[in-house]
Amino acid sequence: MELHILEHSLKVASIEKEGIQICTHGLVKLAFLASRTRCKFFSLTETPEDYTLIVDEEGFKELPQSEHISVADATWVALNVVSGGGNASNSQPIGVTKIAKSVIAPLADHNISVFMLSTYQTDFILVRERDLPMVTHTLSSEFTLLRVVNGEAVAAPHLGAANGFVKPKLAPRPVIHPLSSPSNMFCVTSLDPDTLPSVATLLMDVMFYSGGSKEASAASEDSGHIRFFSFSLIEGYVSLVMDEQTTQRSLINVPCPLEMLSSFTVT
């Protein structure tokens, strides 16, 4: 298998629900007018608590400074586990189960935190840029390490690792983060980027205006259903992930492939 180190330098931020209005102009530009920006990696996810934004440094420049935006202090790098040839566009993605076993677990043994982003097309593992030398050292025995440069996967240079590296003794790790599973189903789908103008109004309504009142959201959560919407535009590919109720209410007439999935969250 190959581990591709993507060329994007990413920011991870949380936008408070109360502050989404001041960010709307920049977010609309990144989502629907990408040709007018230099952004290549953009993902916006709404949950009942907040909006989570993952965006490259060029895209981050489109957002205003605000007390409603909390930005992680680290720069993040996206990794992609694939099988197949050296050309990134021809490689096949690997499922989350194998990623958890072959990537996340070894990194956890070395106390390296990761952030996962799943889209219709593939799954990304985000690691802090400062942790990249240890990440590559840890995974080099299991993967062929490649850097993606201008869409082509090339051999990654040796990044080095801390002196005195000692492989930790494997021991059972206690589960310290309980899992919860909402009762609603989720839709995972994709759109042809050329169709975005025709559905932009629908998508903007879902992104910014369909959350409903706090009372309605609380009632929905009490019933075991959660509101979830994620829009990603990464290297020209569009991905949508949303709860079933949002799909039926807003995008049921959009002609696109659908997959219905259940989900769990770490609490």
TAHUDA-V126392 format. One record per residue. N is the residue number from 1. RES is the residue in one letter. SS is DSSP state (~ for helix, > for strand, _ for the rest). BURIAL is + if it has 9 or more other C-alpha atoms within 8 Angstrom, else -. Layout:
N & RES & SS & BURIAL
N & RES & SS & BURIAL
This chain:
1 & M & _ & +
2 & E & > & +
3 & L & > & +
4 & H & > & +
5 & I & > & +
6 & L & > & +
7 & E & > & +
8 & H & > & +
9 & S & > & +
10 & L & > & +
11 & K & > & +
12 & V & > & +
13 & A & > & +
14 & S & > & +
15 & I & > & +
16 & E & > & +
17 & K & ~ & -
18 & E & ~ & -
19 & G & ~ & +
20 & I & ~ & +
21 & Q & ~ & -
22 & I & ~ & -
23 & C & ~ & +
24 & T & ~ & +
25 & H & ~ & -
26 & G & ~ & +
27 & L & ~ & +
28 & V & ~ & +
29 & K & ~ & +
30 & L & ~ & +
31 & A & ~ & +
32 & F & ~ & +
33 & L & _ & +
34 & A & ~ & +
35 & S & ~ & -
36 & R & ~ & -
37 & T & _ & +
38 & R & _ & -
39 & C & _ & +
40 & K & _ & +
41 & F & > & +
42 & F & > & +
43 & S & > & +
44 & L & > & +
45 & T & > & +
46 & E & > & +
47 & T & _ & +
48 & P & _ & -
49 & E & _ & -
50 & D & > & +
51 & Y & > & +
52 & T & > & +
53 & L & > & +
54 & I & > & +
55 & V & > & +
56 & D & > & +
57 & E & ~ & +
58 & E & ~ & +
59 & G & ~ & +
60 & F & ~ & +
61 & K & _ & -
62 & E & _ & +
63 & L & _ & +
64 & P & _ & -
65 & Q & _ & -
66 & S & _ & -
67 & E & _ & -
68 & H & _ & -
69 & I & > & +
70 & S & > & -
71 & V & > & -
72 & A & _ & -
73 & D & _ & -
74 & A & _ & -
75 & T & _ & +
76 & W & > & +
77 & V & > & +
78 & A & > & +
79 & L & > & +
80 & N & > & +
81 & V & > & +
82 & V & > & +
83 & S & > & +
84 & G & _ & +
85 & G & _ & -
86 & G & _ & +
87 & N & > & +
88 & A & ~ & +
89 & S & ~ & -
90 & N & ~ & -
91 & S & _ & +
92 & Q & > & -
93 & P & > & +
94 & I & _ & +
95 & G & _ & -
96 & V & ~ & -
97 & T & ~ & -
98 & K & ~ & +
99 & I & ~ & +
100 & A & ~ & +
101 & K & ~ & +
102 & S & ~ & +
103 & V & ~ & +
104 & I & ~ & +
105 & A & ~ & +
106 & P & ~ & +
107 & L & ~ & +
108 & A & ~ & +
109 & D & ~ & +
110 & H & _ & -
111 & N & _ & -
112 & I & _ & +
113 & S & _ & -
114 & V & > & +
115 & F & > & -
116 & M & > & -
117 & L & > & -
118 & S & > & -
119 & T & _ & +
120 & Y & _ & +
121 & Q & _ & -
122 & T & _ & +
123 & D & > & +
124 & F & > & +
125 & I & > & +
126 & L & > & +
127 & V & > & +
128 & R & > & +
129 & E & ~ & +
130 & R & ~ & -
131 & D & ~ & +
132 & L & ~ & +
133 & P & ~ & +
134 & M & ~ & +
135 & V & ~ & +
136 & T & ~ & +
137 & H & ~ & +
138 & T & ~ & +
139 & L & ~ & +
140 & S & _ & +
141 & S & _ & -
142 & E & _ & -
143 & F & _ & +
144 & T & > & -
145 & L & > & +
146 & L & > & +
147 & R & > & +
148 & V & > & +
149 & V & > & +
150 & N & _ & -
151 & G & _ & -
152 & E & > & +
153 & A & > & +
154 & V & > & +
155 & A & > & -
156 & A & _ & -
157 & P & _ & -
158 & H & _ & -
159 & L & _ & -
160 & G & _ & -
161 & A & _ & -
162 & A & _ & -
163 & N & _ & -
164 & G & _ & -
165 & F & _ & -
166 & V & _ & -
167 & K & _ & -
168 & P & _ & -
169 & K & _ & -
170 & L & _ & -
171 & A & _ & -
172 & P & _ & -
173 & R & _ & -
174 & P & _ & -
175 & V & _ & -
176 & I & _ & -
177 & H & _ & -
178 & P & _ & -
179 & L & > & -
180 & S & > & -
181 & S & _ & -
182 & P & _ & +
183 & S & _ & -
184 & N & _ & +
185 & M & _ & +
186 & F & > & +
187 & C & > & +
188 & V & > & +
189 & T & > & +
190 & S & > & +
191 & L & > & +
192 & D & _ & -
193 & P & ~ & -
194 & D & ~ & -
195 & T & ~ & -
196 & L & ~ & +
197 & P & ~ & -
198 & S & ~ & -
199 & V & ~ & +
200 & A & ~ & +
201 & T & ~ & -
202 & L & ~ & +
203 & L & ~ & -
204 & M & ~ & +
205 & D & ~ & +
206 & V & ~ & +
207 & M & ~ & +
208 & F & ~ & +
209 & Y & _ & -
210 & S & _ & -
211 & G & _ & -
212 & G & _ & -
213 & S & _ & -
214 & K & ~ & -
215 & E & ~ & -
216 & A & ~ & -
217 & S & ~ & +
218 & A & ~ & -
219 & A & ~ & -
220 & S & ~ & +
221 & E & ~ & +
222 & D & ~ & -
223 & S & _ & -
224 & G & _ & +
225 & H & _ & +
226 & I & _ & +
227 & R & _ & +
228 & F & _ & +
229 & F & > & +
230 & S & > & +
231 & F & > & +
232 & S & > & +
233 & L & > & +
234 & I & > & +
235 & E & _ & -
236 & G & _ & -
237 & Y & > & +
238 & V & > & +
239 & S & > & +
240 & L & > & +
241 & V & > & +
242 & M & > & +
243 & D & > & +
244 & E & ~ & +
245 & Q & ~ & -
246 & T & ~ & +
247 & T & ~ & +
248 & Q & ~ & -
249 & R & ~ & -
250 & S & ~ & -
251 & L & _ & +
252 & I & _ & -
253 & N & _ & -
254 & V & _ & -
255 & P & _ & -
256 & C & _ & -
257 & P & _ & -
258 & L & > & -
259 & E & > & -
260 & M & > & +
261 & L & > & -
262 & S & _ & -
263 & S & _ & -
264 & F & _ & -
265 & T & > & -
266 & V & > & -
267 & T & _ & -
